[in-house]
C-alpha cells in the first residue's frame, strides 16, 4: 500500500516509491514519489476488492511532498510534483486542465470551474511553474483554510487544503485568484525554479 490510515485520514509521503533508484535530487525524488504514490492510491486501477473497508484509502488525505521547515518552500519539490501530476508533461492547455479539475467537483458546480487564473502569461497553457503556484497555495490552505500566508507552508497538502482552493478556480473569482497566483509565483521566483528543474535531465525520467 502507498498510504497509512490514521484516524480516518490516509497519509501519503515520498519516503519510498518508484523513483528511489533513478532520481538523484533528493527533493525531486521525494516529491515525485509522493505524487506518484498519491495517484496510485486513488486510481481505480489499484482498487483491491479483497481489502477491508477500514484499510481502504480514506476520503480525507494528506500528502507529504517535501521535507521542509515550516514557512520554507522547497521549490524543486513543488515543480517536481507538478511534473508528476501533469503526467511528465511540461504544460497543459488551459482547457485540458479545466476539464481535469471539473472531475473533482459535483456536476452542479462543473460549469463554474475554470483554470484560466493559472495561465499567468496568457499563452493558453499552464506550465509547471504556474501550476506550482497553486500547489503552494494548497500547502498554505492545508494549514489554515482561511489564509494564504507563506508561514503556513510545511511541505504537506491535505484534502481540506485542496477543497479550500476550489474558489480560486471558480470563473467568477478570476481576478482575485489570478492576482494571488501571480503573487505566489513571483514571490518564489518559480520561473527560475522551473528552469533549474528542467536543466537536470535526470529530474525528468
Secondary structure, 3 states (H helix, E strand, C coil): CCCEEECCEEEEECCCCCCCCCCCCHHHHHHHHHHHHHHHHCCHHHCCCCCCHHHCCCCEEEEECCCCCCCCCCHHHHHHHHHHHCCCCCEEEHHHHHHHHHCCCCHHHHHHECHHHHCCCCCCEEEHHHHHHHHHHHHHHHHCCCCCCHHHCCCEEEHHHHHHHHHHHEHHHHHHHHHHHHHHHHHCCHHHHHHHHHHCHHHHC
